[in-house]
C-alpha cells in the first residue's frame, strides 16, 4: 500500500501505539492531543505531533486535516469529545474515518455519524484473551465464526525437526484439516510455506481451521 496521510486524534496508550505503528509502516502521521506531555513523548515517533483540541474546526483546518486520506478518532474516556471529533472529521469528507468506541451505544452512534469503521478495542482484546488465556502456545486468535478461526502460535516442541507435512498440516486450500498460511522465522514471514519445510522450536506458524483442532494442537 502506498503511504497515506493519517491523522490520529487522541494520544492515550491506544492512540500512541497506533500512531507510532502507522509511522513505522511508512505512513505520514499527524498526532493531536490536548495533553502537552503526551505530544512531547511522540516527538520523533510520528511525522508531526500537535498539542490542541481535535474538536476545534479552525485548528484542524489550519493543519490541513481536510486533505488527509485517513482520520482516526482514538479518544478514549471522553465520549462527547470523541463524537464531536468524528462529526467534524466526517464534515471534512475525509475518505476514511475510523473511530474507537467505549461501549455498544457509543459504537452505534459513531456508525450513524458515518464512520467507515468502529473499533471496540476493549471488547476485541477481551475476546482474544478469552480464546488464548489457557493455550500458552497461542499468541493470537481471530475468530471466523462459531467454530473456525485463524491462530498464530509457537511451534510445539514435539514438532521440532519435523516437516509441516509430518506434523499433520495440509495445504492452504484443504479446509478439512489445519492449513498453514504462514511460517514466521527470525521475524520474517513466509506465506504459504512448502509442506516439506522443517520446523524449529523458535518458529511460529499461522494456521486456519476448526477451533477444536487448534486447541488440540496448542495444548
N, C-alpha and C positions, 0 to 999 in steps of 0.2 A: 504494500500500500504506500502511495506517495505521502510524504509528510503533510500533516494537517495543522491548521492554526486552531488551537483549542484554548478556551478559557475555562478555568476551574474556579468557581465561586464557593468559598468556604474551605478553610485550610485547617481543619481538625486532623485527627490521626488518619481518618479515611481519605480526606481530600489531599493531605500531604503525600500519602503513599501513592495515590492515584496520579497526582500531578508529576511527581518525580519519576514514576514508572513510565508515563507517557513521554516525558522528556528523554529518558534513557532509550526509548524506542525511536527516537529521531524526530519527534513532533515539536513544533513551536508551541510552548505552553505559557500562557499568562495566568498567574495565580493571584486571586484577590481575596483579601480578608481584612476585617476592621481591627484585628489584633496585630499590632506592630511587631511583637516578638515572634509570632508565627511567620510573618513575612520575612523577618531577618533570618530566620532559620532556613528559609528556602533559597537564599541568595547563592547562586552557582549551581543550584539543583533544578532550576527551571529557566526558561528563557527570560521571562520578566516576572517580578513579584511586586505587587502594588498594595499598599495599605489604603483601604477605603470601603465604602458601603456599596455592595453589589446591587442594592435597590435604587441607587442614585442614577437616574437616567442620564443626567448631564455628564457625570463621571464616566459612565460606561460608553457614551458616545465619544467623549474626548479620547478614550483609549482605543476607539475604533472597533469595539466589540461586535457591532452590527455586520462587520465584514469577515468575521471568523467562520470557520467551517463547522465547528462543533462547540457547544456550550454545555458544561456540566455543573449542575447545582448540587454541591456536596455538603451544603449546610445541614448540620445535624440536629441540634436541640431546638432551634428557633423555627418552628413550623411556619409561622406567619411570614418571617423573612424569606424562608425557602419558597413559599408560594408566590410572594411578591417578586422575587428574583426570577422565578420561572415565567411569570406573566410578562415581565419586562423583556426577557430574552426571546420569548415567543413573538413579541411585538416587533422585534428586530428582523424576523423572518430568517433566522439562522437555520441552515438546512437540517441540523440535528440538535435537539435539546434533550439531554439526559438528566434525570434528577433522582436524588436519593430520598427515600421515604422512611419515616419512622414507624408508621403503622398502616393498616389497611385503608383507613379513611383518608389519610394523607396521600397514599398511593392513588386512590381513586380520584382525588382532587387534582393531582398532578396529571393524571391521564386525561381528565376532562379539559384541562387547560390546553392540552395538545402536545405534551412531552412525548417524544417518539419512544423513549424507553424509561421505565421507572424501576429502580433497584431498591429492594428492601434488604440492605446489607446484613442486618442482624438476623433476619429470618433465614436468609440463604446460608449464612455462616452456621446457624443453629442446625439446619437440615444436614449440612455437610458433616458437622461434628457428630450428629446422631448416627450417620452412616459409617463413620470411621473410628469412633471412640474405642470400640472393642476389637478393632482389627489393626493392630500396631504396624503392620506392613503397608497399610493403605495410606498414601499421602494425600489423596484427594478422590472424590467420587462425584460424578454427575449423573443424576437420575434421568432416564429417558422414558419413564413410565413406571407402572407398578412393579414390574419385575425385570426390567432391563436397565443397564447403565454402562457408563464408561469409568474405569478406575485407573489411577496411576499408583503403582505400588512398587516397593522394593522387591527384588528377586529373592524368593525364599532360599535359604541356604541349601536346601535339599536339591535345588535345581542347578547349583553351581557346577559348571563343566558340561552340562547337558546342552544339546541344541534345543531351539524352540520347539522343533518337531518332537524330539524325545520327551520334552516336558509336557507334551499333550496339547500344545497350541496349534491352531489352524490358520489358514489363510484368511485375510480380512473379509473376503466375501462369503465365508462359511458362517451362517447365522446359528447353526445348531450347537456350536461349542464356543469356547473363549477364543476370540480372534485378537491378534496382536496388531495394534495400529502404529505403535512406535516403540523403539528401543532407545533409551537415554543412557549414554555412557560418557563420562568425563564432561558432563554438561552440554553434550552435543546430541541432538535427536536425529535418529534415522527413521524416516517414515516408511511404513510397511516393510519391515526388515525381512531378509531371507530366512526361511524357517530352519535352515542349516546353520544359522549363526549360533555360536556357543555363548552361553550366559556366564557372567561373572557376578560375584557376590555384591559388588558395588553398583551393579546395573539397576535401572528402573525400567519398567515396561508400562505402556499404556494399552489397556485391553478393553474390549467391549464384549458384552454377553449378559447372560442371566445373573441376577444378583446372588442367587444361591451358589452358583458356580464360582463367582468372585469371592464370596465369603469362605467357601471351601478352600480355595487357593490361598487366601490370605491367612487362614487360621494357623 
